[in-house]
Amino acid sequence: MAGLTKRTLAEQIGSPLPAGIEALAEHEKQDLADALREARRRQAASLAAAGEEGLKYVPAFLRGAVRKAMGL
């Protein structure tokens, strides 16, 4: 991913960085930003999988409507 397309750590968090994190070297902040991005990607994948798993308990004829209502 190109440097310009990556969101900074502060952009990902949505607020100014705490002093302790701001004191880190740039490469350390980038490592933290990369880890946060990956964690959010894994979380989104897990949530999507859980949503699909939960649909197994919905009667088949309702799954399409429930999937649409849930945004899956």
PyMOL commands that set and color helices and strands:
alter all, ss='L'
color gray80, all
select helices_A, chain A and resi 9-13+19-22+26-57+60-70
alter helices_A, ss='H'
color red, helices_A
deselect
rebuild
show_as cartoon
